[in-house]
Each structure stands twice: as C-alpha cells, then as structure tokens.
Amino acid sequence: MSPVADKTRTLRIGEVASEVGTTPRTIRYYEEIGLLPEAADRPSGGHRNYTTADVDRLRELIRLRDLLGVSLEELRELVEAEEARAVLRREFRASEDPVRRREILHQSLGHLDRQLELVRRRKGELERLEDELRSRRRRVKRRLADGARVPAS
C-alpha cells in the first residue's frame, strides 16, 4: 500500500518526492512560487509534514505540467482558475438565490474559458508539430519510392 493511501498519515518532503516522482527541490520551489501552499503550522526552520491533499495537489500539478508542457506561469494560471471555480462551486451550493446562482455560473464560464484557451494554444502547437513531422515523413517516403541513392560508406 502506498504511504499516501493512509489519509491520516503525513509525509516528509523526501517521501512525497518519491511518491510523486519529483525532487524535494521542486516541491520547495513550488511552495516558494505559490503553486503549493506553505504549511501555516510549521515552525521556522522546522520540517513540513505533507497531507494527502498536498500530495494530490502536487501530483495534479505535475500531471498538468507534463501533459500540457506549460510554463510555471501558465500552470499558475490554470491552478488559480481552478481554485476560483472551487470557491464559486461552494458559493453556488450555499446559495438558493437563482439570480446569484446564474451570476456564479457566468463567472465560472470565464474561468473555464481561460483554462480552455491555454489547452487550445498547446493543442495548436502540437498539431503544427505533428503536421511538420508528417510532411517530413512524406518527403522521406517519396525519396525512398523514387529510389534515392544512399551514398556508399
């Protein structure tokens, strides 16, 4: 069983790094730039204990970073939009006012649109790369079909 499977157990930074496949330095840097929250109860110079929620958040950050190939600033934008949507979801559930609920939904759409724009931009870059590679592949296949001579070694 994974050390993180126990919801009550906290982990030290090396254990978290090993669990999610990164380095302690990356984790500390993500804290410094605000991608991971710093522990409020950690004494100055003391060891930070990471919760299951911290590990899950870090795992999601790494997944998004690797999947989308985004910069840390773009990753921050994605995370901020997701956090704003979480606040709106809580407010939506707490409200019974249909007008306010509609406003919340419109705000949520704005955050989703920001996230989608980033994903679409990355998707476009990947499609351009795919087109370029396909074009190169066609040229190589044409040369093979034309009997292009390979220089003797």
N, C-alpha and C positions, 0 to 999 in steps of 0.2 A: 504494500500500500504506500502511496506517495505521502511524504511528510505533510503536504498541504491538505490531504484528504481529511485530516482531523481538524474540524472547524475551530476548535478552541486553542489549539497549539499555535504558538507564534514561532517565527523562524528568524535566525540571524541572517545578515546580508549574504554571507557565503553560501548558506543553504538555499536562499532564494535564487541567487545567481545560478547555482547548479540546477535547481528545479526548472527554471525557465530558459536555460541555455544562454546566459549572458554573463557579464562580468560585474563584480561589485562596483568597479569604477563607473560603468554605465548606469547602474542603479543610483549611485550618488549623484551623478551628473543630471539624471532625470529629476531627482529631487531638487537640485540647485536651480534648474530652469523652470520648475513648476509643473512638470508633467506628472510627477508623483508627489503627493502631499508629504510634508515632513511631519514627523511624529510630534504632537504637541506635548506629550508627557515625557519626552526623552530629556534627561538632564544633559547639560552642556558637556560634551565630550563623552557622553555615555553611549552605550550600544543601542541601536534601534532594533526593536522587535517588530517584525512584519506580520500582519494578519493575513488571513485567507483573501480578504478583499484587496489588500495591497498586491498580493501575488497575482490575483486575477486581473487587476488593472494593468500591472506590468506585462503580463502575458498578452493582453489585448493591444497594448501599445506596440509591443514588438511585432505582433501579427500584422497590424496596420502598417507599420514602418516597412516591414519586409514585403508585404503583399503589394502595397502601392508605390513603394520606392520613394516615399515623400521625405522632404527635409524635416528637420525638427520643428521649424516654424509652422510648416503645413500640418504636421502631426499635432501641434498645439492647437491650431485652428479646428481640426477635427474633434479633438477632445473637448475644447471649450464649447463647441456647438452641441456635442452630446451631453455635456453637463447642463447646459442651458435647457435642453429638451427634457432632461430628468427633472429639473425644477418645475418646468411647465407641466409635466405629467402629474406631479404631486399636486400642483395647484388645480389642475383640471379635475382630478379625483375628489379634491376637497370642496370644489365649487358646485353649487346647484343652479347658479345663475346662467341661463342659456346664452345671454349676451357675452358674459365674461368667458364662458367656455369657447364660444366662437372666436373671440379675440385670441385666446390661448392657442387654438388650432392654427390661426393665421400666423402667429409668432413661430410656432413650431415648423410651419412650412418654410419660413425664411431660413431657419437653421438647417433644415434638410436640404434646401436648395444650395446653401454654401457647401455642405458636405458633398452633394452630388456634383457640383461644379469641379471640385478638386478631383473626384474619382473620374469624371469625364475627361478632364485635362490629361490625367495619367493614361487613361484608356486611349485617347487620341495619339499620345506619344508612342504607346505600344503598337497601335495599328500602323503608324508611319514606319516604325522599325520593322514590323512584320512585312509590310509592302516592299520595303527596301531589300530585305533578305530574300523574299520571293523573286524579286526582279533579278538579283544576283544569281539565284539558283537557276532561273530560266536561261540566263546567259551562259552559265556553265554547261547546262544540259544541251543548249544549242551548239556550243563548241564541241561537245562530245559527239553529237549527232553529225556535225559537219566533218568529223574525222580530224579535228585539230591535232596537230602533231605535238607530241611532248618531246622536248629536247632530250637527247641521249645524255646520260650521266658520264 
